[in-house]
Amino acid sequence: MTQAKSQSRTSLDRFTPINLQKPIQDDAWSSIFKPPPNETVEEKSERIARQQEAQRISREIDESILESKKLFDKKKKAIKVLLLGQAESGKSTMLRNFQLAFCPTYFHGEALIWKTIIQLNLIGSVKKLLSIVEDELEISGPRSRSPTGSTSTSLSDHHRRTRMRLLPLLSMETNLTRQLLPEHYDPSRTPEICVRAGSGWKTVLEKVTLERRVPPTGQRRPMTSDGRSKDDPTLVLAASKDDIISLWEDQVIREVLRRRGVRLEDSPGFFLNDTARIATVDYEPTEADIVRARLRTFGVEEHRFLQDNGSEWYIYDVGGSRSMRPQWVPYFDDVQAIIFLAPLAFNQVLDEDRQVNRLEDSIYLWKEVCANPLLARANIILFLNKMDILRKTLAAGIRVETYVPSYGSTPNDVENVTKYFKEKFRAYHKRLSPRARTFFCHETSAIDTKATQAVLAGVRDGILRHHLEELNVI
């Protein structure tokens, strides 16, 4: 038995782990963190401090990765909506309707910013008006006479003097646009105020606006008794109010615009009819003014909404110009719905290509969106927008057949015109969609805030219901 125990002990010794027989050689990590020989107390303190700092940074990185993952997972469950359409289709206006409908206090802290934008919109309309007056005055020069000896226009020295008094307004628009878009600013290429998405333009505009009211310390600038800078748009517009109203309401000017086929009232950001209210020192923008304000945006803007029911929404407003459309694709992934805005502007052309009809471009873009396989699971909701402008256009006697020969002799009224184009959009939606889906269509006028917000409430409920069905919640 003693012999058996001896043999067993020998067997155990044979299988004893090597680390019990001799120490392991230091690995690479051990050699890195091993204290150097002859280390002083100060060197040891520094080494330990470095190790603790490295551990702190490592923990922060791990926490940041974990937080990013949580945000990603949360955003993945959120409802994402794309606002699509060509430039000037009303996307930004519709977005502001969303903001007012679902976040009523959204603009309460931005009144000063939107006041400046609205003032610039008014100045932009005056600029277009003065350009036409200038052209007409050149035509009426001493060398420009008709065969009968009379001048080809009826503008007078009164119009010339009014134009001269209003010219100081134009430099304000140029200066502010240059501050908002400092990179490669060219007034000939950027005739209206515009900003880049994500550029912090609201902060810049607020700063510039406040500086006009209270100039920086050390700068001398002509000031008024109430502490305003004399180049404040509020003061200059107030001083120009009577001239603006006189020029806009002048029947001779109206005749010139009619003869040239210019309808400024159909332009985005049109406020000439509101001059008496806006061109005052105590003007404060209404919610309807903010919705109507025109501000051209380059790039893609993301807007987050948190609903009362706890649902989280992300709405993406993308630039609609042709050069911007390739940037849409990254936002097509995992989107629940698309709101596609198509103004029935059958008699207008694109600003970027005067050879392309605006409505024809909308239909082309609609076909591309419907056929895109990345959007096969997304609901596409069509908004036939700017119905107010369509009504005015048809009331002016402009015939659809002139611009869309296929319309033929169908009655030239709102009901039939809307039905004709609605069926066109419906047919392409059914034929080109990669999978069967319901056709949704609404007739809207984005500047009619109450009616539009009622439509958006229904659209929101429909999108939410579709989203819950996709998640198998209902």
C-alpha positions as CSV (number, residue, x, y, z in Angstrom):
1,M,0.0,0.0,0.0
2,T,2.9,2.3,0.8
3,Q,4.2,1.5,-2.6
4,A,0.9,2.4,-4.2
5,K,0.8,5.8,-2.5
6,S,4.3,6.4,-3.7
7,Q,3.4,5.6,-7.2
8,S,0.3,7.9,-7.0
9,R,2.3,10.8,-5.6
10,T,4.8,10.3,-8.5
11,S,1.9,10.4,-11.0
12,L,0.6,13.6,-9.5
13,D,4.1,15.1,-9.6
14,R,4.2,14.3,-13.2
15,F,1.1,16.3,-14.0
16,T,1.7,19.2,-11.7
17,P,1.1,22.5,-13.6
18,I,4.2,24.1,-14.7
19,N,3.5,27.3,-12.9
20,L,3.8,25.4,-9.6
21,Q,7.3,24.2,-10.6
22,K,8.9,27.5,-11.8
23,P,7.8,31.1,-12.3
24,I,6.3,32.2,-15.7
25,Q,8.4,34.3,-17.9
26,D,7.2,38.0,-18.0
27,D,5.0,38.6,-21.0
28,A,5.0,41.8,-23.2
29,W,2.3,43.6,-21.1
30,S,4.1,42.8,-17.8
31,S,7.3,44.2,-19.2
32,I,5.5,47.4,-20.1
33,F,4.0,48.0,-16.7
34,K,6.9,46.6,-14.7
35,P,8.5,49.3,-12.6
36,P,11.9,50.3,-14.0
37,P,14.9,49.4,-11.9
38,N,16.2,52.0,-9.5
39,E,12.9,53.9,-9.8
40,T,12.8,57.0,-7.5
41,V,9.7,58.0,-5.5
42,E,9.0,60.9,-7.8
43,E,9.2,58.7,-10.9
44,K,6.9,56.1,-9.3
45,S,4.3,58.9,-8.6
46,E,4.5,60.0,-12.2
47,R,4.2,56.5,-13.5
48,I,1.2,55.7,-11.3
49,A,-0.5,59.1,-12.3
50,R,0.0,58.2,-16.0
51,Q,-1.5,54.7,-15.5
52,Q,-4.5,56.3,-13.7
53,E,-5.0,58.8,-16.5
54,A,-4.8,56.1,-19.1
55,Q,-7.4,54.1,-17.2
56,R,-9.7,57.2,-16.9
57,I,-9.5,57.8,-20.6
58,S,-10.2,54.2,-21.3
59,R,-13.3,54.2,-19.1
60,E,-14.5,57.4,-20.8
61,I,-14.1,55.8,-24.2
62,D,-16.0,52.7,-23.1
63,E,-18.8,54.9,-21.6
64,S,-19.0,57.0,-24.8
65,I,-19.2,53.8,-27.0
66,L,-22.0,52.5,-24.7
67,E,-23.9,55.8,-24.8
68,S,-23.5,56.0,-28.6
69,K,-24.9,52.5,-28.9
70,K,-27.9,53.3,-26.7
71,L,-28.6,56.5,-28.7
72,F,-28.3,54.4,-32.0
73,D,-30.7,51.8,-30.7
74,K,-33.1,54.5,-29.5
75,K,-32.9,56.3,-32.8
76,K,-33.5,53.1,-34.7
77,K,-36.8,52.7,-32.9
78,A,-37.8,56.3,-33.6
79,I,-40.0,57.4,-36.5
80,K,-38.1,59.0,-39.4
81,V,-39.8,61.1,-42.0
82,L,-38.2,62.6,-45.2
83,L,-39.5,65.9,-46.7
84,L,-38.8,65.6,-50.4
85,G,-39.5,67.8,-53.4
86,Q,-37.8,70.2,-55.7
87,A,-36.5,73.6,-54.6
88,E,-39.3,76.1,-53.6
89,S,-41.8,73.3,-53.3
90,G,-42.6,74.4,-49.8
91,K,-40.6,71.8,-47.7
92,S,-39.3,74.3,-45.2
93,T,-42.7,75.9,-44.8
94,M,-44.2,72.5,-44.2
95,L,-41.5,71.7,-41.6
96,R,-42.4,74.9,-39.7
97,N,-46.0,73.8,-39.7
98,F,-44.9,70.5,-38.2
99,Q,-43.0,72.4,-35.5
100,L,-45.9,74.6,-34.7
101,A,-48.4,71.7,-34.7
102,F,-46.4,69.4,-32.5
103,C,-44.2,71.8,-30.5
104,P,-46.3,75.0,-30.1
105,T,-43.6,76.9,-28.2
106,Y,-40.8,76.0,-30.8
107,F,-40.4,79.6,-32.1
108,H,-40.9,81.5,-28.9
109,G,-37.2,82.1,-28.4
110,E,-36.5,82.9,-32.1
111,A,-38.8,85.9,-32.7
112,L,-35.8,88.2,-33.2
113,I,-34.2,85.9,-35.8
114,W,-37.4,85.4,-37.8
115,K,-38.2,89.1,-37.7
116,T,-34.9,89.8,-39.5
117,I,-35.6,87.1,-42.1
118,I,-39.1,88.5,-42.8
119,Q,-37.7,92.0,-43.1
120,L,-35.1,90.6,-45.6
121,N,-37.9,88.9,-47.5
122,L,-39.7,92.2,-47.8
123,I,-36.5,93.9,-48.9
124,G,-36.0,91.1,-51.5
125,S,-39.4,91.8,-53.0
126,V,-38.6,95.5,-53.1
127,K,-35.3,94.6,-54.8
128,K,-37.1,92.7,-57.6
129,L,-39.6,95.6,-58.0
130,L,-36.7,98.2,-58.3
131,S,-35.0,96.1,-60.8
132,I,-38.1,96.1,-63.0
133,V,-38.4,99.9,-62.5
134,E,-34.8,100.4,-63.5
135,D,-35.3,98.4,-66.7
136,E,-38.4,100.4,-67.6
137,L,-36.7,103.7,-66.9
138,E,-33.8,102.7,-69.3
139,I,-36.4,101.9,-72.0
140,S,-38.0,105.3,-71.5
141,G,-34.7,107.1,-72.1
142,P,-34.4,109.8,-74.7
143,R,-33.2,107.4,-77.4
144,S,-35.9,104.7,-76.7
145,R,-39.0,105.9,-78.5
146,S,-41.6,104.1,-80.4
147,P,-42.3,104.8,-84.1
148,T,-45.1,107.2,-83.1
149,G,-42.7,109.3,-81.1
150,S,-44.1,108.3,-77.6
151,T,-42.0,106.6,-75.0
152,S,-42.5,102.8,-74.6
153,T,-43.4,103.2,-71.0
154,S,-45.3,105.6,-68.8
155,L,-42.8,105.7,-65.8
156,S,-42.0,109.2,-64.7
157,D,-39.5,111.1,-62.7
158,H,-41.7,110.3,-59.6
159,H,-40.8,106.6,-60.1
160,R,-37.2,107.5,-60.6
161,R,-37.0,109.5,-57.3
162,T,-38.9,106.8,-55.4
163,R,-36.4,104.2,-56.7
164,M,-33.4,106.3,-55.6
165,R,-34.9,106.7,-52.1
166,L,-35.3,102.9,-51.7
167,L,-31.8,101.9,-52.9
168,P,-30.2,102.0,-49.4
169,L,-32.4,99.0,-48.5
170,L,-30.5,96.8,-51.0
171,S,-27.1,97.1,-49.4
172,M,-28.5,95.6,-46.1
173,E,-29.5,92.4,-47.8
174,T,-26.1,92.0,-49.4
175,N,-24.2,92.7,-46.2
176,L,-26.2,90.3,-44.1
177,T,-26.1,87.5,-46.7
178,R,-22.4,87.9,-46.9
179,Q,-22.2,87.4,-43.1
180,L,-24.4,84.3,-43.2
181,L,-22.7,82.7,-46.2
182,P,-19.1,84.0,-46.0
183,E,-17.6,81.2,-48.2
184,H,-17.4,82.1,-51.8
185,Y,-20.3,84.6,-51.6
186,D,-21.3,85.9,-55.0
187,P,-24.4,88.1,-55.2
188,S,-24.9,87.2,-58.9
189,R,-25.0,83.4,-58.0
190,T,-26.8,83.8,-54.7
191,P,-29.5,86.5,-55.4
192,E,-31.5,85.6,-52.2
193,I,-30.6,85.1,-48.6
194,C,-29.5,81.5,-47.9
195,V,-27.8,79.5,-45.3
196,R,-26.0,76.1,-45.0
197,A,-27.6,73.4,-42.8
198,G,-25.6,72.9,-39.6
199,S,-23.7,76.1,-40.0
200,G,-25.1,77.7,-36.8
201,W,-26.8,80.3,-38.9
202,K,-29.3,81.1,-36.2
203,T,-26.5,82.0,-33.8
204,V,-24.8,84.1,-36.4
205,L,-28.0,85.9,-37.3
206,E,-28.9,86.6,-33.7
207,K,-25.5,88.0,-33.0
208,V,-25.6,90.2,-36.1
209,T,-29.1,91.4,-35.2
210,L,-28.1,92.2,-31.6
211,E,-25.0,94.1,-32.8
212,R,-27.1,96.3,-34.9
213,R,-29.1,97.2,-31.8
214,V,-26.1,97.6,-29.5
215,P,-22.8,97.9,-31.4
216,P,-19.6,96.3,-29.8
217,T,-17.6,98.3,-27.3
218,G,-15.1,100.6,-29.0
219,Q,-17.0,100.8,-32.3
220,R,-18.7,104.1,-33.2
221,R,-21.8,103.8,-35.2
222,P,-24.6,106.3,-35.7
223,M,-27.2,105.6,-33.1
224,T,-30.8,106.7,-32.5
225,S,-32.3,108.0,-29.3
226,D,-33.6,104.5,-28.5
227,G,-30.2,102.8,-28.8
228,R,-30.7,101.4,-32.3
229,S,-28.1,101.5,-35.0
230,K,-29.1,103.7,-37.9
231,D,-28.4,100.8,-40.3
232,D,-30.9,98.6,-38.4
233,P,-33.4,97.2,-41.0
234,T,-36.3,98.0,-38.7
235,L,-35.5,101.7,-38.8
236,V,-34.7,101.8,-42.5
237,L,-37.9,99.9,-43.4
238,A,-40.0,102.1,-41.2
239,A,-38.5,105.2,-42.9
240,S,-39.2,103.7,-46.3
241,K,-42.7,102.3,-45.6
242,D,-44.6,105.0,-47.5
243,D,-42.4,104.8,-50.6
244,I,-42.7,100.9,-50.6
245,I,-46.5,101.0,-50.4
246,S,-46.7,103.8,-53.0
247,L,-44.5,101.9,-55.5
248,W,-46.3,98.6,-55.0
249,E,-49.8,100.0,-55.2
250,D,-49.0,102.3,-58.2
251,Q,-51.3,101.3,-61.1
252,V,-48.6,102.1,-63.6
253,I,-46.2,99.7,-61.9
254,R,-48.9,97.1,-61.8
255,E,-49.5,97.5,-65.5
256,V,-45.7,97.0,-66.1
257,L,-45.7,93.9,-64.0
258,R,-48.8,92.5,-65.9
259,R,-47.2,93.3,-69.3
260,R,-44.0,91.5,-68.3
261,G,-45.9,88.5,-66.8
262,V,-44.4,89.0,-63.4
263,R,-46.4,87.9,-60.3
264,L,-44.4,88.8,-57.3
265,E,-47.3,87.7,-55.1
266,D,-46.6,84.1,-56.1
267,S,-43.0,84.2,-55.0
268,P,-41.9,82.5,-51.7
269,G,-41.5,85.0,-48.9
270,F,-43.9,87.6,-50.3
271,F,-44.8,90.3,-47.8
272,L,-45.4,93.4,-49.9
273,N,-49.1,93.3,-49.1
274,D,-48.1,93.5,-45.4
275,T,-45.7,96.4,-45.6
276,A,-47.9,98.7,-43.5
277,R,-47.7,96.1,-40.6
278,I,-44.1,94.9,-41.0
279,A,-42.3,98.2,-41.8
280,T,-42.8,99.6,-38.3
281,V,-40.4,100.0,-35.3
282,D,-42.6,97.9,-33.1
283,Y,-43.3,95.0,-35.5
284,E,-43.3,91.5,-33.9
285,P,-43.7,88.4,-36.2
286,T,-46.8,86.3,-35.9
287,E,-46.7,82.5,-36.2
288,A,-48.2,82.8,-39.7
289,D,-45.4,85.2,-40.7
290,I,-42.8,82.7,-39.5
291,V,-44.4,79.9,-41.5
292,R,-44.5,82.1,-44.7
293,A,-40.9,83.3,-44.3
294,R,-38.5,82.3,-47.1
295,L,-35.0,81.1,-46.2
296,R,-33.2,79.0,-48.7
297,T,-31.2,76.2,-47.1
298,F,-28.2,74.2,-48.5
299,G,-27.7,70.7,-47.2
300,V,-29.8,68.5,-45.0
301,E,-31.3,69.5,-41.7
302,E,-32.3,67.0,-39.0
303,H,-35.1,68.0,-36.6
304,R,-36.1,66.0,-33.6
305,F,-39.6,66.0,-32.1
306,L,-40.8,64.3,-28.9
307,Q,-44.5,63.7,-28.9
308,D,-46.9,63.7,-25.9
309,N,-47.4,60.0,-26.3
310,G,-43.7,59.4,-25.9
311,S,-42.9,58.7,-29.5
312,E,-39.7,60.2,-30.9
313,W,-39.7,61.6,-34.5
314,Y,-36.9,62.7,-36.7
315,I,-37.8,64.8,-39.8
316,Y,-35.2,65.5,-42.4
317,D,-35.5,68.6,-44.6
318,V,-33.3,68.1,-47.7
319,G,-32.3,70.7,-50.3
320,G,-34.4,70.2,-53.4
321,S,-32.1,71.7,-56.1
322,R,-30.8,69.3,-58.7
323,S,-27.2,69.5,-57.4
324,M,-28.4,68.5,-53.9
325,R,-30.4,65.4,-54.9
326,P,-27.5,63.0,-54.8
327,Q,-27.2,63.8,-51.1
328,W,-30.7,62.3,-50.4
329,V,-29.7,58.6,-50.7
330,P,-28.0,58.2,-47.2
331,Y,-31.3,59.3,-45.7
332,F,-33.4,56.7,-47.5
333,D,-32.3,53.8,-45.2
334,D,-34.8,52.8,-42.5
335,V,-37.2,55.7,-43.2
336,Q,-40.9,55.1,-42.3
337,A,-42.5,57.7,-44.5
338,I,-41.8,60.3,-47.1
339,I,-43.8,63.5,-47.5
340,F,-43.4,64.6,-51.1
341,L,-44.4,68.1,-52.0
342,A,-45.4,68.8,-55.6
343,P,-46.8,72.3,-56.3
344,L,-49.2,72.4,-59.3
345,A,-47.1,75.2,-60.8
346,F,-47.8,74.1,-64.4
347,N,-46.8,77.5,-65.9
348,Q,-43.5,78.0,-64.1
349,V,-39.9,76.9,-64.9
350,L,-37.0,76.0,-62.6
351,D,-34.7,78.8,-61.5
352,E,-31.7,76.6,-62.1
353,D,-32.8,75.6,-65.6
354,R,-35.2,77.9,-67.4
355,Q,-35.8,75.2,-70.0
356,V,-37.5,72.8,-67.6
357,N,-41.1,73.1,-66.5
358,R,-41.5,73.1,-62.7
359,L,-44.4,70.6,-62.7
360,E,-42.7,68.3,-65.2
361,D,-39.6,68.2,-63.0
362,S,-41.8,67.3,-60.0
363,I,-43.4,64.4,-61.9
364,Y,-39.9,63.2,-62.9
365,L,-38.7,63.3,-59.3
366,W,-41.9,61.6,-58.1
367,K,-41.2,58.7,-60.5
368,E,-37.6,58.3,-59.2
369,V,-38.8,58.2,-55.6
370,C,-41.6,55.7,-56.3
371,A,-39.2,53.4,-58.1
372,N,-36.4,53.5,-55.7
373,P,-35.9,50.0,-54.1
374,L,-34.5,51.5,-50.9
375,L,-37.9,53.1,-50.3
376,A,-40.0,50.1,-51.0
377,R,-41.2,49.7,-47.4
378,A,-41.8,53.5,-46.9
379,N,-45.2,55.1,-47.2
380,I,-45.1,58.0,-49.7
381,I,-47.5,60.7,-49.0
382,L,-48.1,63.2,-51.7
383,F,-48.9,66.9,-50.9
384,L,-50.3,68.8,-53.9
385,N,-49.0,72.0,-52.5
386,K,-49.6,75.7,-53.1
387,M,-53.3,75.2,-54.0
388,D,-53.8,78.9,-53.3
389,I,-51.5,79.9,-56.1
390,L,-53.1,77.4,-58.5
391,R,-56.5,79.0,-57.8
392,K,-55.1,82.5,-58.6
393,T,-53.4,81.2,-61.7
394,L,-56.5,79.7,-63.1
395,A,-58.6,82.7,-62.1
396,A,-56.2,84.9,-64.1
397,G,-57.3,83.0,-67.2
398,I,-54.0,81.0,-67.7
399,R,-54.9,77.8,-69.5
400,V,-53.3,74.5,-68.5
401,E,-53.4,73.3,-72.1
402,T,-50.9,76.0,-73.1
403,Y,-48.3,74.3,-71.0
404,V,-49.5,70.8,-70.8
405,P,-51.0,69.9,-74.3
406,S,-52.2,66.5,-73.1
407,Y,-54.7,68.3,-70.8
408,G,-56.7,69.1,-73.9
409,S,-60.1,70.7,-73.6
410,T,-60.9,69.5,-70.1
411,P,-62.5,72.4,-68.1
412,N,-59.9,74.8,-66.9
413,D,-61.0,74.9,-63.2
414,V,-59.4,73.9,-59.9
415,E,-61.4,70.7,-59.5
416,N,-60.6,69.2,-62.9
417,V,-57.0,70.4,-63.0
418,T,-56.3,68.9,-59.6
419,K,-58.0,65.6,-60.5
420,Y,-56.0,65.4,-63.7
421,F,-52.6,65.7,-62.1
422,K,-53.6,63.6,-59.1
423,E,-54.4,60.7,-61.4
424,K,-51.1,61.2,-63.1
425,F,-49.2,60.9,-59.8
426,R,-51.4,58.0,-58.7
427,A,-50.7,56.0,-62.0
428,Y,-46.9,56.4,-61.6
429,H,-47.1,55.4,-57.9
430,K,-49.0,52.2,-58.8
431,R,-46.9,51.3,-61.8
432,L,-43.4,52.0,-60.4
433,S,-43.6,51.0,-56.7
434,P,-41.5,47.9,-56.1
435,R,-44.3,46.5,-53.9
436,A,-48.0,47.3,-53.5
437,R,-48.7,50.2,-51.2
438,T,-51.5,52.6,-50.5
439,F,-51.6,56.0,-52.4
440,F,-52.0,58.9,-50.0
441,C,-52.7,62.4,-51.4
442,H,-53.6,65.7,-49.7
443,E,-54.3,69.1,-51.3
444,T,-52.5,71.8,-49.2
445,S,-51.5,75.4,-49.0
446,A,-48.6,75.5,-46.6
447,I,-49.1,79.1,-45.7
448,D,-52.6,78.2,-44.4
449,T,-51.4,77.1,-41.0
450,K,-54.7,75.9,-39.5
451,A,-55.7,73.8,-42.4
452,T,-52.2,72.4,-43.0
453,Q,-51.8,71.5,-39.3
454,A,-55.1,69.6,-39.4
455,V,-53.8,67.6,-42.4
456,L,-50.5,67.0,-40.6
457,A,-52.3,65.7,-37.5
458,G,-54.0,63.0,-39.6
459,V,-50.7,62.2,-41.4
460,R,-48.9,61.9,-38.1
461,D,-51.5,59.4,-36.8
462,G,-51.3,57.4,-40.0
463,I,-47.5,57.2,-39.9
464,L,-47.5,56.2,-36.3
465,R,-50.0,53.5,-36.9
466,H,-48.0,52.1,-39.8
467,H,-44.8,52.2,-37.6
468,L,-46.5,50.3,-34.8
469,E,-47.8,47.7,-37.3
470,E,-44.2,47.2,-38.6
471,L,-43.0,46.7,-35.0
472,N,-45.9,44.1,-34.6
473,V,-47.2,46.2,-31.7
474,I,-50.7,46.3,-33.2
